[in-house]
Amino acid sequence: MAHGVGPWPGGSEDWPDDPHYDPELLAHGDTRNVIDRYRYWRMEAIVADLDERRHGFHVAIENWQHDMNIGSIVRSANAFAADTVHIIGRRRWNKRGAMVTDRYQHVDHHADVAGFAVWAREAGLPIIAVDNVAGAVPIEAFEWPEHCVLLFGQEGPGLSAEATEAADAIVEITQFGSTRSLNASAAAAIAMHSWVLTHARPGPVEPR
């Protein structure tokens, strides 16, 4: 199924007189994967509008391996209007799964867990690690702080010991089947949505 819209109907004299709009997109159409509200908008205008409505949670991801889940987590962070995504470890990460949502999502980098923890403390944000480990609080029973950082580990090994020690709380996603763990990007989306259910107001439903 084709995505997007074609050129703005009519000639340039019919274009909306609004600085949000991009003349190139108005002239040639907008095939980007954005909600209808942002059709034909300049990228900078979309980011500025998102900055007015971003939520109080951040997302942090350890990046010690070549993990394709990072891009998918960034995409979910954009979908749930996270404040910022923090990449801990290697600066380079696989962006394929992000589907270019990283253009609209603030992404920051921290060289190691220690530096990230210092930043979180100075920002006054508790670190909530998400991992299925002994002593973790079931997500259904956890009270999400309105302002916090959700910290995720790598696919397979999960969070490093240093990351677990830096956390103010550890939350686990309750499972009922035979598998030992969820896909990292799926777990991240579940955790973000759990925060949203606690603190966010429902928005308008966008047509597909």
N, C-alpha and C positions, 0 to 999 in steps of 0.2 A: 504494500500500500504506500502511495506517495505521501510524503510529509511536506508541510509548508504551504505557502501561498504564492501565487504569481505576482506580477507587477501590479502596483496600485491602479485600480480602474480609472480610465480617463488619462488625460495628458498631465504634464507637470503642473499645469495651472490648477489642477484639482488636488494636488498633494496637500496633506495637512500642514498648517503653519504652526509647527511645534518643534522645538529644538531636540526633542527626544528622538525624532525620526531620522533615519539615515537615507540620504538621497540615492545612494547606490542600491539599497534594498528596495526602496520605493520604485525605482526604475526597472530592476531586474527580478524582483521577487525575493522571498525569504524562505529558504529551505532548512533553516536551523531548527534544532529540537528544543524549542522554547514554547512556553504557554502562550495562548492567544493574546494575553495582556501585553506581551513584549514583541508582538509581530512588528517588523519594520523598525524596531528601536535600535539605536546605536548600542554597541556592547558597553561602552562607558555609562550610558544612561541606565541600562539594566542593572549594572553593578551598583550604581548610586541608589537606585530604587530599592534593591535588595538590602543595602546597608541601612535603610530606614526600617526594615522589618525582620532583620536577623534575630534568631533566638539567643537565649542566654547560655547555651552549651557550646563547647568547643569539642573537637575530635582530635585525638592524637593516635598515631600509628607508628609502631617500631618498624624500622626498615633495615634489617640486617641481611635479608636475602632478596632474591629477585622474585618478588611476590606480585602476581598480577591482580590480587585482590585489592591492592591499594587504590587502583583506579576506580574500582567499583565502590569502594568505601567513600571516596571523594564524590562520586556521583550521588550516593545516598545522602551525604552531608549537604550537598546542594539542594536535593529534593526536600530535605527537612529544614532547610534554612539555618544550618549551623553557623556560628559566628566565624570560626576559622578552623582549618585543618592544619595540624602540626605533624610534620614528618620528622621522626627521630632516627638519627643514624645516617645512612647514605643519602646524599642530597638528590641523586637521580632515582626516579621511580617510574614504573611502567604506567604510562598514561592512557593506554588503549582503552581500558575499562571505564575511564572517566567520561568518554564520549564528549570531549571538549568542555565539560562542565567546569573544569578547573579554570577556564577563562572568567567565569562568573563567581568563583568561590575563592575567598582569601586562603592562601596556603603559605605557611611559615615553616622554617626549618630549624632544628636543634641538633647539634653535633652528637649529643649523647643524652642519656636519661638524666644525668646529674644536672646538666644545663637546662633541660626541660623542666625539671622539678623546681629549680630556682625561679624560673619564669613563672610557673604556676603559683608558687607561694607569693611572689611579689605582686601578682595580679589578683590575689585573694581568691583563687579558684581551687576548690578541692579536687583531687585526682581520683576519679572513680574507674578502677580497672575492671575490665569485663573478661572473665575467664572462668572455666569450670575447674576450680581447684579446691582443695580441702579448706573449709572455713569460710567459703564465699557465701554471701547472702542471696537467697533465691530472688530473682528479679521481681516476682510478684509481691514480695514482702518489703522491697527496698523503697525508701522515700527519697526520690531524686531531689538534690538541691536545685534551686532555680538557676543558679550559676555554677557551672562545674566544667570539668574536662573528662570526656569519656576516652579511656585509654585502651587500645587494642594491640594485640601481639600479632605475630606472623602465623600464616597457615602452617599447621603441623606442630611446631614447638610451643606456640602460644606466647605468653608474655615472658620476658626474661626475669630472672630472680631480682635484678636491680629494679625493674619496673614495678614488680609486685611489692617490693619493700618501700618504694616511693609513694604508693597509693594510700589514700586516706580510707578507702573502702574497696572491697572486691565484690563484684556482683556476678552471679552465674545465671545463665539462661536454662531454665528447667527443661529437661528432655525426658521423653517417655518411651523411646524406642531402643534399638540395640546399638546404634552408632555411638562412638565415644565422644564425638564432637560435631558441631555444625561448621559449615563453610564459614571462613572468617568474614567475608562480606555480608553473608546472610545474618550472622550474629550481630554485626555492627548495625545493620538496618533495624533489627529487632530492638536493640538497645536504644537507638535513637528514637524510634517510634514510641517506646515506653516512656521516655522523657517527654515527648510531645503530648502523649495522653495525659500526663500530669500537669503540664504547664502551658500548653499552647491552645489558643482558641481556633476552632475549625475555620478554614478559609472557604472562599467560594469554589464550587466545583467547576473545573474547566472542561469544556467539551473536548473529546478526543479528536 
